[in-house]
Amino acid sequence: MIKNKTGKPAFQTGRYFKYAIGEIILVVIGILIALQINNWNEERKELFNETKILNTLHAEFQQNRKTLDSTLTVLGNAEKALTFVLTNINPEPKLNLSSQKLDSVLFETITNPYWKRSEYTLRNLENSGKLSGLSNEDLKTKLYEWSLVSTDIEDKDADATIGFNYLLNYYKVNGSLRSLDAFGTLITEGQSTLSYDHLKFFSDITFENAIDDCLVYMRQRVMRYQKASEIINDIITITKPKND
């Protein structure tokens, strides 16, 4: 019988060695399986978290679409009023409107609604660094476009406010603001009983310039809001739950 230096038979040492190798292989396999399970669990968590994010974005942008549609309707009415006024400015204006109807049109010209949109989820994604981790590249592109158009809208809204404040001040100085505000919701005391003539505005170059300025801003805002509407629809489509 062949013996090794320890005095034990050589075949017995070889058996122990094979057994140890087998144990090591089993341990390694066990570690790999555990890592795979852990990775699988992490992927499931990430998928679940991303699904929650998509659902939240979907709901948020659906609400944004509703508020935007409402704002666009008001802006559209204001644009029509501004257009009507501008096209009827004349050295000798002749409007086939009653004084009350004219005041209602002028009231529409100083309607300056702001779109109150929600960006809570998007801001959270940006601040937490999770935005870059989204797996849908199309969605990330659209969210980036949304940020750009949103900033553009804020800038144009601010510019428009300057123009509308100028027109509002013109009405204050040259006419009856109360008679215009009577067509809103806050002045319920009726129109002014004092003497005023709003028809004279239509032959005043200063008034024409103010109306022109507001109409330019209004149309710029409408274009930007319509672009935002397109992006919103794309985001809603991308984030739509698969079971819907």
C-alpha angles and dihedrals in degrees: 000000000000114000130191126223092279091059093245121124111269094232090056091053090049091051091053090049093052090047091052092049089050091051091050091049091050091049091049091048089049091051092048091049091048091050091048092050090047091049090048091051091049091050090050090051092048091048091048092048092048090049089054090050092050092049091050092048090048093053093043094052092045087058090046090054091053094050091044093052089051092049092047090054092055092044090050091055091048091049091053091051093049091047092050092050095046094049091051098051106118140151087251105026117202114186121178091214134110117243090252093050091049091052090051090054092048089050089058090055092065094048104121110171123183122217107239101206129176121234099160097120094044092049090050091051091050095046094047094046091238094119093078089048095063111116097215108085093188090057093050089051092051093047089052090051088049091055091051096049091043091056090046090052092051091052094048093045089054092050092048092052090061091054095046092048089054091052091046090053090049089058090048094053100037107029147010113298090181091060090055096043089053086078091059129071102257104058106062096159093089133241125320120280090205123100117269138149118209093173089075089068089073093068096045118103091204090057091047091053092049092050092046091051093050093047092052091051091045094054092045090053093048091052092051092046090051090051089051089051091056092051091047091053090051092050091048090052094048094047096043110131112253093232092058 
